[in-house]
Amino acid sequence: MRNIIAKLPVVTPWLLLLLFIQILFIDVQFKTDGFERQTIEILSEDPEIETGNNWSIGKGIILKLSSLNLFIKELKSEEIPQDGYPDMSFDQMSRYVFGLKLLIVGLLFLCLLCITAYFSWITQAWFRISLNKTLHWVGLIILFFSMISSLAGIASAGNVAGIFALFYFLFFVYLIFSYRGINLGKKESIQFEVLKHTSELDEEGKKPTQTVELKPWRVAYHFFIIILVGLIVGNLMYIPLFLLQKHYSYEFGILLIFLIGLLSAFYIRNYHKISQDGTIPKWKNILASLSYLQFKFLKNTVIGISATLLAVVIVTLLFSILLLNADVLKDPRFGLTEKTAEF
């Protein structure tokens, strides 16, 4: 039994990948008491896909986004008087479409995480534990809410909702055992440990040596060059990119994705050059480098969000203490008037 549990993390990423793909292309909904769908959601659905009175299999997120974009495009092509132009409706649609785009990007990132978690596990990379645990936690959260939604729909949809709830429950239990399998795999041999020290290495995987003596005039010279390059780049690249983003947002998005892809390829190339292992095929080395890039992205994202939340909590606490002190100073027992106690 222990050996079977230890092998579960190899299969889990592909099962979760199927779950995320299902969310992208297929949406299963159960109607419950007090549940009302938004008008925008109804516009994005195809009534011919309805399969039951109290439950339905409709379009997934990608298909909903495509339908809404087509609807908005056709609506904008109509000649509508200026005083009758539905500005509020278009703003609401735009916010809903933007939310769908963010959700699609997040799910595509999770699909990539499934692939990188799998290859980091089979290559026994040192960061495989963190990647796979992150993937499992995301899967557990999604399955938990899906199970709750199915249980809430049993009263109206009956056996159909019960079958989905049972499936999500079994999948949830399976992920718990698979998470146990990750902990069992900690004792296995690890590879690509050199990537732990990438911040200290150059592109060739060597520690840089100090060969130039630092002098004040040299520091000032380099500082001047950095300022000059910043001004040139800002005027020749930043302003055109800002105008492109403002007037051609779709084309700017394509350019941004292309640049991110180039930057990712650059990092993957450097990681591969530093950490390549001759005992495994080249394609596995490349995919391990891709896995490490996603690991770094997740790590930096968690650190950034944690730092932001900590700053918000500290600032909120300071303002709360300030307001509390202001209220205390206004107490008549201190002998201060309203004017002297105001801030």
C-alpha positions as CSV (number, residue, x, y, z in Angstrom):
1,M,0.0,0.0,0.0
2,R,2.9,2.4,0.8
3,N,4.4,1.8,-2.6
4,I,1.1,2.5,-4.4
5,I,0.6,5.8,-2.5
6,A,4.2,6.8,-3.3
7,K,3.4,6.4,-7.1
8,L,0.2,8.5,-7.0
9,P,2.0,11.9,-7.5
10,V,3.0,10.7,-11.0
11,V,-0.6,10.4,-12.1
12,T,-2.2,13.3,-10.2
13,P,-0.9,16.2,-12.4
14,W,-2.6,14.6,-15.5
15,L,-5.9,14.1,-13.6
16,L,-5.9,17.7,-12.5
17,L,-5.0,18.8,-16.0
18,L,-8.2,17.1,-17.2
19,L,-10.1,18.9,-14.5
20,F,-8.8,22.3,-15.5
21,I,-9.5,21.6,-19.2
22,Q,-13.0,20.6,-18.3
23,I,-13.5,24.0,-16.5
24,L,-12.1,25.8,-19.5
25,F,-14.5,24.1,-22.1
26,I,-17.4,22.6,-20.1
27,D,-19.5,24.1,-17.4
28,V,-21.8,21.9,-15.2
29,Q,-24.4,23.9,-13.3
30,F,-27.1,22.9,-10.8
31,K,-30.0,25.2,-10.1
32,T,-30.6,25.8,-6.4
33,D,-33.2,27.9,-4.5
34,G,-32.3,31.5,-4.4
35,F,-29.7,31.2,-7.2
36,E,-30.1,33.7,-10.0
37,R,-27.7,33.9,-12.9
38,Q,-26.6,37.3,-14.3
39,T,-27.9,38.5,-17.6
40,I,-24.4,38.5,-19.1
41,E,-24.1,34.8,-18.2
42,I,-27.4,34.0,-19.9
43,L,-26.3,35.8,-23.0
44,S,-23.1,33.8,-23.2
45,E,-24.8,30.4,-23.0
46,D,-26.4,28.3,-25.7
47,P,-29.9,27.2,-24.8
48,E,-29.6,24.1,-27.0
49,I,-27.0,22.6,-24.6
50,E,-29.5,22.4,-21.7
51,T,-30.0,18.8,-20.7
52,G,-32.3,19.0,-17.7
53,N,-34.8,21.2,-15.9
54,N,-32.6,21.6,-12.8
55,W,-29.1,21.1,-14.2
56,S,-27.3,21.9,-17.4
57,I,-24.0,21.3,-19.2
58,G,-23.1,24.6,-20.9
59,K,-20.2,26.4,-22.4
60,G,-16.9,26.6,-20.5
61,I,-15.0,29.8,-19.8
62,I,-13.3,30.0,-23.2
63,L,-16.5,29.5,-25.1
64,K,-18.4,32.0,-23.0
65,L,-15.7,34.6,-23.6
66,S,-15.8,33.9,-27.4
67,S,-19.7,34.3,-27.4
68,L,-19.5,37.5,-25.4
69,N,-16.8,39.0,-27.6
70,L,-18.9,38.2,-30.7
71,F,-22.1,39.6,-29.1
72,I,-20.3,42.9,-28.1
73,K,-18.7,43.2,-31.6
74,E,-22.1,42.8,-33.3
75,L,-23.8,45.2,-30.9
76,K,-21.1,47.9,-31.4
77,S,-21.5,47.5,-35.2
78,E,-25.1,48.6,-35.0
79,E,-25.8,52.3,-35.4
80,I,-27.2,53.4,-32.0
81,P,-28.0,57.1,-31.3
82,Q,-25.6,58.7,-28.9
83,D,-28.3,59.4,-26.3
84,G,-29.4,55.8,-26.4
85,Y,-26.0,54.2,-26.2
86,P,-25.9,51.7,-23.2
87,D,-22.7,52.9,-21.5
88,M,-23.4,51.2,-18.2
89,S,-24.2,47.9,-19.9
90,F,-21.0,48.0,-21.9
91,D,-19.0,48.8,-18.8
92,Q,-20.5,45.8,-17.0
93,M,-19.8,43.6,-20.0
94,S,-16.3,44.8,-20.2
95,R,-15.7,44.1,-16.5
96,Y,-17.2,40.6,-16.9
97,V,-15.1,39.9,-20.0
98,F,-11.9,41.1,-18.2
99,G,-12.7,38.8,-15.3
100,L,-13.1,35.9,-17.7
101,K,-9.8,36.7,-19.3
102,L,-8.1,36.7,-15.9
103,L,-9.7,33.4,-15.0
104,I,-8.6,31.9,-18.3
105,V,-5.0,33.1,-17.8
106,G,-5.0,31.5,-14.3
107,L,-6.4,28.2,-15.5
108,L,-3.8,28.1,-18.4
109,F,-1.1,28.7,-15.8
110,L,-2.4,25.8,-13.7
111,C,-2.4,23.6,-16.8
112,L,1.2,24.5,-17.3
113,L,1.8,23.8,-13.6
114,C,0.4,20.3,-14.1
115,I,3.0,19.6,-16.8
116,T,5.9,21.2,-15.0
117,A,5.0,19.4,-11.7
118,Y,5.0,16.1,-13.5
119,F,8.4,16.5,-15.2
120,S,9.9,18.0,-12.0
121,W,8.8,14.8,-10.3
122,I,10.0,12.3,-12.8
123,T,13.4,14.1,-13.0
124,Q,13.6,14.1,-9.2
125,A,14.4,17.9,-9.2
126,W,14.9,19.4,-5.7
127,F,12.0,21.8,-6.2
128,R,9.5,19.1,-7.2
129,I,8.0,18.9,-3.6
130,S,7.0,22.6,-3.6
131,L,5.5,22.5,-7.1
132,N,3.5,19.4,-6.5
133,K,2.2,20.5,-3.1
134,T,1.1,23.8,-4.6
135,L,-0.7,22.0,-7.4
136,H,-2.4,19.6,-4.9
137,W,-3.6,22.5,-2.7
138,V,-5.1,24.3,-5.6
139,G,-6.8,21.0,-6.7
140,L,-8.2,20.4,-3.2
141,I,-9.7,23.9,-3.0
142,I,-11.3,23.7,-6.4
143,L,-12.7,20.2,-5.7
144,F,-14.0,21.3,-2.3
145,F,-16.1,24.1,-3.8
146,S,-17.2,21.9,-6.7
147,M,-18.3,19.3,-4.2
148,I,-20.2,21.9,-2.1
149,S,-22.0,23.1,-5.2
150,S,-23.0,19.6,-6.2
151,L,-24.3,18.8,-2.7
152,A,-26.4,22.0,-2.8
153,G,-27.9,20.9,-6.1
154,I,-29.0,17.5,-4.9
155,A,-32.4,18.8,-3.6
156,S,-33.3,20.0,-7.1
157,A,-31.2,17.9,-9.5
158,G,-31.4,14.7,-7.6
159,N,-29.2,11.7,-8.7
160,V,-27.3,13.7,-11.2
161,A,-26.0,16.1,-8.6
162,G,-25.3,13.2,-6.3
163,I,-23.2,11.4,-8.8
164,F,-21.1,14.6,-9.4
165,A,-20.8,15.1,-5.7
166,L,-19.6,11.5,-5.2
167,F,-17.1,11.9,-8.0
168,Y,-15.7,15.1,-6.5
169,F,-15.5,13.5,-3.1
170,L,-13.6,10.5,-4.3
171,F,-11.2,12.8,-6.3
172,F,-10.8,14.9,-3.1
173,V,-9.9,11.8,-1.1
174,Y,-7.5,10.6,-3.8
175,L,-5.7,14.0,-3.7
176,I,-5.2,13.6,0.1
177,F,-3.5,10.2,-0.4
178,S,-1.5,11.7,-3.3
179,Y,-0.4,14.5,-1.0
180,R,0.8,11.8,1.4
181,G,2.7,10.3,-1.5
182,I,4.6,13.5,-2.0
183,N,5.8,13.4,1.6
184,L,7.0,9.8,1.1
185,G,9.1,10.9,-1.9
186,K,11.1,13.4,0.1
187,K,13.8,10.8,0.8
188,E,14.5,10.0,-2.8
189,S,17.6,11.4,-4.5
190,I,17.4,14.9,-5.9
191,Q,18.9,16.6,-8.9
192,F,19.6,20.1,-10.3
193,E,20.7,21.4,-6.9
194,V,23.0,23.9,-8.7
195,L,19.8,25.9,-9.4
196,K,19.6,26.8,-5.8
197,H,22.5,29.1,-6.3
198,T,21.5,30.7,-9.6
199,S,21.6,34.2,-8.0
200,E,25.3,33.8,-7.3
201,L,26.3,32.4,-10.7
202,D,26.9,33.9,-14.1
203,E,25.5,32.6,-17.4
204,E,28.3,30.0,-17.6
205,G,27.5,28.6,-14.1
206,K,30.6,30.1,-12.4
207,K,30.9,32.6,-9.6
208,P,31.9,36.0,-10.8
209,T,35.1,37.4,-9.6
210,Q,35.9,41.0,-8.7
211,T,38.5,42.1,-11.4
212,V,37.9,45.9,-11.5
213,E,38.7,48.2,-8.6
214,L,35.8,50.4,-7.7
215,K,36.5,54.1,-7.9
216,P,34.2,57.1,-7.3
217,W,34.6,58.4,-10.8
218,R,33.9,55.0,-12.3
219,V,30.7,54.7,-10.2
220,A,29.6,58.2,-11.3
221,Y,30.3,57.3,-15.0
222,H,28.2,54.1,-14.8
223,F,25.4,56.0,-13.0
224,F,25.4,58.6,-15.8
225,I,25.2,55.9,-18.5
226,I,22.3,54.2,-16.7
227,I,20.4,57.6,-16.5
228,L,21.1,58.3,-20.2
229,V,20.0,54.9,-21.3
230,G,16.9,55.2,-19.1
231,L,15.9,58.5,-20.8
232,I,16.5,57.1,-24.3
233,V,14.5,53.9,-23.6
234,G,11.7,55.9,-21.9
235,N,11.2,58.2,-24.8
236,L,11.8,55.8,-27.6
237,M,10.1,52.7,-26.2
238,Y,8.0,53.5,-23.1
239,I,5.9,56.3,-24.7
240,P,5.1,54.3,-27.9
241,L,4.3,51.3,-25.9
242,F,1.9,53.3,-23.7
243,L,0.2,54.7,-26.8
244,L,0.0,51.2,-28.2
245,Q,-1.6,49.9,-25.0
246,K,-4.1,52.8,-24.9
247,H,-5.3,52.7,-28.5
248,Y,-4.5,49.1,-29.6
249,S,-5.0,47.0,-26.5
250,Y,-5.4,43.7,-28.3
251,E,-2.2,44.1,-30.4
252,F,-0.4,45.2,-27.2
253,G,-1.5,42.0,-25.5
254,I,-0.1,39.9,-28.3
255,L,3.2,41.9,-28.1
256,L,3.3,41.5,-24.3
257,I,2.7,37.7,-24.6
258,F,5.5,37.5,-27.2
259,L,7.9,39.4,-25.1
260,I,7.1,37.3,-22.0
261,G,7.7,34.2,-24.1
262,L,11.1,35.5,-25.3
263,L,12.1,36.4,-21.7
264,S,11.0,32.9,-20.5
265,A,13.0,31.2,-23.3
266,F,16.1,33.3,-22.2
267,Y,15.8,32.1,-18.6
268,I,15.1,28.5,-19.6
269,R,18.2,28.6,-21.8
270,N,20.4,29.8,-18.9
271,Y,18.9,27.4,-16.4
272,H,19.5,24.5,-18.9
273,K,23.1,25.6,-19.5
274,I,23.9,25.8,-15.8
275,S,22.1,22.6,-14.6
276,Q,22.1,20.2,-17.5
277,D,22.5,16.6,-16.4
278,G,24.2,14.2,-18.8
279,T,22.4,11.1,-17.3
280,I,19.0,12.1,-18.5
281,P,17.8,13.1,-22.1
282,K,18.1,16.6,-23.3
283,W,14.4,17.2,-23.5
284,K,14.0,16.3,-19.9
285,N,16.7,18.8,-18.9
286,I,14.8,21.5,-20.9
287,L,11.5,20.6,-19.2
288,A,13.2,20.6,-15.8
289,S,14.4,24.1,-16.5
290,L,10.9,25.2,-17.5
291,S,9.7,23.6,-14.2
292,Y,12.2,25.6,-12.3
293,L,11.1,28.8,-14.0
294,Q,7.6,28.2,-12.9
295,F,8.8,27.4,-9.4
296,K,10.6,30.7,-9.2
297,F,7.5,32.5,-10.5
298,L,5.4,30.9,-7.8
299,K,7.9,31.6,-5.1
300,N,8.2,35.3,-6.1
301,T,4.5,35.7,-6.4
302,V,3.9,34.3,-2.9
303,I,6.6,36.5,-1.4
304,G,5.2,39.6,-3.2
305,I,1.6,38.9,-2.1
306,S,2.8,38.2,1.5
307,A,4.8,41.4,1.6
308,T,1.9,43.4,0.3
309,L,-0.6,41.9,2.8
310,L,1.9,42.5,5.6
311,A,2.3,46.2,4.5
312,V,-1.5,46.6,4.4
313,V,-1.9,45.1,7.8
314,I,0.8,47.3,9.3
315,V,-0.6,50.5,7.8
316,T,-4.1,49.6,8.8
317,L,-2.9,48.9,12.3
318,L,-1.1,52.2,12.5
319,F,-4.1,54.2,11.3
320,S,-6.3,52.3,13.8
321,I,-4.0,53.2,16.7
322,L,-3.9,56.8,15.5
323,L,-7.7,57.1,15.4
324,L,-7.9,55.4,18.8
325,N,-5.5,57.9,20.2
326,A,-7.5,60.7,18.7
327,D,-10.7,59.4,20.3
328,V,-8.9,59.1,23.6
329,L,-7.5,62.7,23.5
330,K,-11.0,64.0,22.9
331,D,-12.2,62.5,26.2
332,P,-13.3,65.4,28.5
333,R,-11.3,63.9,31.4
334,F,-8.1,65.1,29.7
335,G,-9.3,68.7,29.6
336,L,-8.8,69.1,25.9
337,T,-11.4,70.9,23.7
338,E,-12.6,69.6,20.4
339,K,-10.5,72.1,18.5
340,T,-7.2,71.2,20.2
341,A,-7.9,67.5,19.8
342,E,-8.6,67.6,16.0
343,F,-5.9,66.3,13.6
